Amino acid sequence: MVGIMAYTTALLKVLEIWFSALIQKLVAITLSIPLPVMFDDFVNSPEEQEYKTRLEVKCVLDTIRKGLDVALIDTPFEYIKDLQSKFPYEQILFTDEYYDTLGIERPDGIVPED
């Protein structure tokens, strides 16, 4: 039983190290490519152009659009950026713990101790 526990512990450690390295690589790759570029590359790829022109895909998407009563947005990133620019962030109330954790001054002027 002890041998199995040691083996399991070692295997979990190896998987933890491997998974951590994988996540770091994925984050590095993702951060090196701006999201709008990735989106544009995807939308304009020949595979995507071919896929979205297929009749069965159009029928399914039209059914979803009608069922949810939604409309296409030609410029989704610009739409989201516009929403973000108009969002009233100053109206969000945070706890004192939030400001203390970040080490920033609270709205009431209290500066957290180091």
HELIX and SHEET records of a PDB file:
HELIX    1   1 VAL A    2  SER A   32  1                                  31    
HELIX    2   2 LEU A   35  ASN A   44  1                                  10    
HELIX    3   3 PRO A   46  LYS A   52  1                                   7    
HELIX    4   4 LEU A   55  LEU A   68  1                                  14    
HELIX    5   5 PRO A   76  LYS A   86  1                                  11    
HELIX    6   6 TYR A   89  GLN A   91  5                                   3    
HELIX    7   7 ASP A   96  LEU A  102  1                                   7    
END                                                                             
